[in-house]
Structures are given as C-alpha cells and as structure tokens.
C-alpha cells in the first residue's frame, strides 16, 4: 500500500511539473522588463513634431489583430488569473513588446507609436462589425508603418527616439499576447464578465452577452485557423524575435493564404529581416532588401494588405474593394520623400539623424579622418560617397529625369553569390509559387508579380470608385510617377550609409550585432547574441548583445540567420569583399561611419 501511494505521489508531481511546463510554454508570454528612462529625446530629422506625431498614428486601413479598437481597450493582459490582470492597452505593458509610447502624446488613450484607429471595422464578409448591445458600428484598428520604422535606444538613462529607423518591436510575441488575451477572456468566467461590461455596459442584456460570446468564438476560430497553419509550416520557419520580421512571406501568407482562403499558399516564415531604415528610400529605383519593388504606392499598399487590411477577393462587383487608406498612404510617402533631392538641398523629407554629441560620447575626429580614407577605398564603390559629398550627387547612379521631372537613385545590386550574405530573403521570393483562381485575373503564379498585380488592382479600384474618380494625372502622381515594376533577383542592394550608426543590428537579417563585428572576419563575429536590449553601445555601434531575461537569442548557425558574407578578410571567395582590416582600422572606420 505504501508503494502504491508513493507511485501516486510521484505521478502527481510529474503531472504537476510537466503540466506547469506545458502551460508556461504555450499559455504565457515571456517578456523583458526594461528600466524606465529618466528622460526622452527626439533627434532633429527635418520633420516638425506635428508631422512626426501624425506619421505615428496615420490610419492605413489595417486591421492587424482582427478585433475592433473597443475590444483592444477592454481586453486584459494574458495572465492566468481570475482577478483583474491589468488592461492589455496599458502603455507600460505594451512597452515590454518593444513598442514606444511617446510621452508627448496628449491622446487620453495613449496608444503606442504605430497604432491607428480607423473607420468602421468590417467583418470578414465586409459588413460592419456591430456592438451587440448598442448595435453601433465598432472601430477599425491596426498597425501602421511607424510601428516597424521608429527606432529607439537608451544611453545612461536617456531614451533617444528616431523616426524612420528600425524598431525593436517583437510583433510575433504581440500577436501571441493578443491571442491569449482573447482566449482567456472567452474561457475564464469572471474575465469574460468584466469584458462584457466594458463593451456592453454595466447591466447588459442576456442576448447581447450571448452575441458577444459568439463574436469571440468567431474570432478565436480565425485565430485557430492561423495557428494550425503556423504549426504546419513551423519545421521550416525561423523565429524572428525583437527587431526582425519575415515581412514578404507574411504579406504573402495574409493575402494569398488567409484573404484568399487558400491554405496551400501559406508558407514558412523562413527569412526574417531587420526592419529597414526608410529615409532616402522614396528616391530609390528599387526598394526592399532584394531590390524587388519599384512603385511606392504598390509597396506601401501591399504592406497595408500584409498587416491585415480588409480586401475582398471573393469575387462579385466588389472584387478588390478594401479598407486600405490610399490617400493617407500617399501623404505618408510625400512626408518621407519631400521635394526632388539635389546637391544644394540634399534630401528634403525625412532625414537621418546626426550623431548626438551632447548625448553620446564625442567622435574621435583623428580616427574618423583615417576611417574616411578607408571608406573611400573599400566602401563607396557599392554604397556610394557619403550624401554630404558632391561626388554623391554627381554619381552616374542618379538616373536621368523621367516625364515628371524626377530623378531616382539606382542603388548597386550585388548578387548573393558575390556578397555571400544569407540568401533566404532573396531565394524565398524568387522561388515562391502560388495557386490562384482565374477570377482574380492575375494570370501568373510567381509570388512577386502576382502580388504586384493584385495590389495594383486594389489601388486602381480605389482610384476608380472615388467621387469623382481620381484623374489619370493625379493617379500617376499618387503612384509615385513610376510603373508597377516587380522583380526577384538573387541579389541584395547596397544603399547609402547615411545614419547607419542609428540602425543596429546589421546585415539584412540582423545577424550581426554591431558595426565593429560587421567589419570583422566572420569567424570573429558572435555566433549567438541577444536582441531586444535598448542599451546603446557607442564604441562598437550596436545594442548591448548580452543575455537578459525575456530577450531573444539569435543563433547564426540557422539558415535564415546566417551571419556570413560582406566580409573583410584575407583570401578570396564568396562573401569576401575586401582585405582584412586590422582592429585599429575597424575602429577608425566605425568612427567615420558615426559622422555620415
């Protein structure tokens, strides 16, 4: 008998321990806790604070979390407790995902940068999402480009914010957190009751409560569909973590997998990339790391669709109708681009920040002078002279003016067989095929051209359905005076390096934590390091890469995370682009890169 009870006790302990591990692994969100900054500083980037504040919350028509704004502000944080868990929308909590709440924001809701409230929230069938109690339409809600393109670093207690720089957000964890919050709301009785009162009022009718529960069930059914697809492709997926996202594959999954209800088009997120900096990009011939998209409108409207803007792909007279806010997207691009850049005025839209000497240690000018010579001999053949040099503006990479009188910079595009960096982002787009119904009228199965055609149809429908329709000349202007060019070269582009000091980590997939490491041979680069820390390293120029609780460990041995290529080293071969640099030369080049 004693042995029997010992076996029972051991079984109970085993079940408790492994049950706890299972719950912790699948029903909690492990997040870092960051120290509060003593003060926050915005750097001067040629934008007024009004322009910057508008950019942070400009509605692009996205419905990222598939819930209305009113739900987001009523949900509680995803913790397994029957008591109140604190609101999901609490700025301090959202900050743990890497999101930024601007302390100067006077909105009483105080949403993080990159969150926007929109128009009426559509249901999957396009009809308005109604409050079950009041029957009033609820409000659309989602992320904007500012969520991924607003940077932040801290140094000795000061938080520095940079418009257009790569964000430190962890959007995959945010999606998980929202999903768990919805799940707990549905199945924890007291939590659902509190949620219902926040949405429906203090004494809701039983029918309204039942309808709200049904809405939750429908939302969770969609979430389960996405989860099932993610599990199916998980063996080939690469964890993204802080500061990275497999944006192109996710856009394709949303549009061609979920919106089209075609699970065969849903693929692994196997090519995470570091959120790119977006200053200057309005004037490039081709954008994306693999130089794949030509037209600004298609690029930006495609991003909105990828962040779950509503689109009708079911057919009928409303085919290609969407919630994408084309006019706002055009205004965002105008603010970023400014006027035609030239040698006298430089880039007149959003500019990169200058090294803040009053906040960070001063630049070693003697070292920087040595670094300038190294840059001229080793770097500017691909990345061009610095933008404050007359040679940049006289470069033959600036193309002749088009019919609109605009000149664009054609960045050098380097084959992956030469640059040697991780090939996944380029090869994924190059190789991806789709299964599409004839009703869409796309007529091709290559992912890039198909996406470009679909987005163009969405944009053209918006142009045509305005009252009055948008004139052809204005359409050309709103589309950036460029054709809808799509390509998928097995190559990556080399862009100007202005502001590079404010954009760690490095390489297109964020696999190198600092500029010093990037200038070192591959064997000397960290094999693993942590992302998510905000503490800036002004010596090596990067974020702190040390382990910390809740941080994300990058394993550069994984395909998709490779830190190879763009190497200065002895010998020849794939990825070696210049001679080996001595440590003092690397330091000199780092100091120079702080100046441009």
Buried (B, 14 or more C-beta within 10 A) or exposed (E): EEEEEEEEEEEEEEEEEEEEEEEEEEBBBEBBEBEEBEEBBBBEBBBEEEBBBBBBBBBBBBBBBBBBBBBBBBBBBBBEEEEEBEBBBBBEBBBBBBBBBBEEBEEEEBBBBBBBBBEBBBBBEBEBBBBBBEEEBBBBBBBBBBBBBBBBBBBEEBBBBBBBBBBBBBBBBBBBBBBBBBBBBBEBEEBBEBBBBBBBEEEBEEEBBEBBBEBBEEBBEEBEBBEEBBEBBEEEBBBBBBBBBBBBBBBBBBBBBBBBEBBEBBBBBBBBBBBBBBBBBBBBBBBBBBBBBBBBBBBBBBBBBBBBBBBBBBEEEEBBBBBBBBEBBBBBBBBBBBEBBEEEEBBEBBBBBBBBEEBBEEBBEEBBEBBBEBBBEBBBEBBBBBBEBEEBBEBEBBEEEEEEEBBBBBBBBBEBEBBBBBBBBBBBBBEBEBEBEEEBEBEEEBBBBBBBBBBBBBBBBBBEEEEEEBEEEEBBBBBBBBEBBBBBBBBBBBBBBBBBBBBBBBBBBBBBBBBBBBBBBBEEBBEEBBBBBBBBBBEBBBBBBEEBEBBBEBBBEBEBBBBBBBBBBEEEEBBBBBEBBEEEBBBBBBBBBBBB
